[in-house]
Amino acid sequence: MSTARATAASVQGDPAGSRLSAAEFSAISVLVQNSCGINLTTDKLELVNSRLQKRLRALRLDAFAQYIEFVNSSAGADEFNEMISALTTNVTSFYRESHHFEHFAQTCLPRLVTKLNAGEAVRIWSAGCSNGAEAFTLAGVILERMPDAARRNLRILATDIDPKSIERARRGTYSEDFVQKLPGNYLSKWFSPSANQYQVNDELRNLVSFNILNLMEKWPLKKKYDVIFCRNVMIYFSRPTQEKLLQRFSDLMNPGSFLYIGHSERVGGPAASSLKPAGMTIYERY
Ligand SMILES: C[S@@+](CC[C@H](N)C(=O)[O-])C[C@H]1O[C@@H](n2cnc3c(N)ncnc32)[C@H](O)[C@@H]1O
């Protein structure tokens, strides 16, 4: 390492010699792209360096070359998950992009009620659910209008690639800061305070099942879906990966069902012929 580079590295707190090189960044990008679709552009080198430095320290490794060898080995399977966890962005909140939940309540839910009343099953998927805030918001909106929802044939599946996110979502415990922006009486109605935190009530939890699922792999889903929320997930994928994913969503959706995507995402490619715009970043399958 040159003196200038060694100095820059030590200023940033990296042990000498452990700074991520362009070639090592490229090796990690390929691994991440192939396993979970995330497209790490070269401007992310610093971010990857700083997030993975923590993993090197935890494993007491001196160099990224050793780390890459480890995550590629069979002994490194758990560390592979840690790496994905460190490199994914899990930002979320209750009622995020609230216009989606308004559309869901006003336009989508009446259709779901009609299906349930006709004896049909209703399936909702929160794909890339992070800590579960999106799925629990949906459960709250449903229960407000259908208090007996748990006794109807309606289920919310919430999935994420990150095992830590799924663990958090299953726990259903949120900090005071995180629940602060919840509207109206939502907090007192659906949460119980517990040791400086808030615990989601069983009524909400009973509607949702959480599972680890990588959107890039085969989905173990047998039924068609009536609602898919996949928001602020595709933004990290390349355009061809997004288009393939959108087509897979479309194939899984019942006619008349809705797809909700993030504010900076859009439907394009072949799926655009079966998913028609139905509101701001909302698409109806026809
Ligand atoms: C920014 S969060 C979005 C959470 C929520 N949908 C929302 O909009 O508030 C993105 C989530 O996508 C997950 N993710 C990234 N790549 C994934 C993949 N290939 N399969 C499944 N989930 C993935 C991340 O782990 C993260 O929890």
The ligand as an ORCA input file, in Angstrom:
! r2SCAN-3c Opt
* xyz 0 1
  C     -35.422     -0.277      2.135
  S     -36.096     -1.781      2.728
  C     -37.812     -1.583      2.257
  C     -38.773     -2.020      3.359
  C     -40.253     -1.778      3.038
  N     -40.661     -2.508      1.866
  C     -40.535     -0.306      2.901
  O     -40.680      0.196      1.781
  O     -40.600      0.383      3.921
  C     -35.490     -2.957      1.500
  C     -35.565     -4.400      1.953
  O     -35.362     -5.253      0.831
  C     -34.650     -6.390      1.260
  N     -34.032     -7.062      0.094
  C     -32.974     -6.639     -0.645
  N     -32.693     -7.548     -1.586
  C     -33.591     -8.545     -1.464
  C     -33.809     -9.773     -2.163
  N     -33.034    -10.160     -3.183
  N     -34.816    -10.569     -1.742
  C     -35.604    -10.195     -0.708
  N     -35.453     -9.062     -0.014
  C     -34.453     -8.234     -0.386
  C     -33.657     -5.813      2.246
  O     -33.144     -6.804      3.122
  C     -34.492     -4.744      2.962
  O     -35.070     -5.215      4.152
*
